[in-house]
Amino acid sequence: MATRPSFNKRQKEQARQEKKKRKDEKREQRDVEKATRPTSATGEDPDIAGIVPGPQPAVD
């Protein structure tokens, strides 16, 4: 049974390569999304535009 460790090692290496490939694809997708994300004319993030830091007015 000398071939079994080689087989297991090969499977482990293939799994590692697949995981790396998926991570690289996700990273590429995030970079594309980040580049195409809309920003305001002032370069401010639209999700936080108009937010004032500090205490907020009380709501009745």
C-alpha angles and dihedrals in degrees: 000000000000092000096062097077090050091051092049091047091051092050091049091050092049091050090050091051092049091051091050090049092051091048091050091050091050091048091050091049092051090050091052092048092047092051093050097043111120119243131188124258090263092052091250120144107256091219092064100029112136096013112140117210120229133037115353124223115268117259115222 
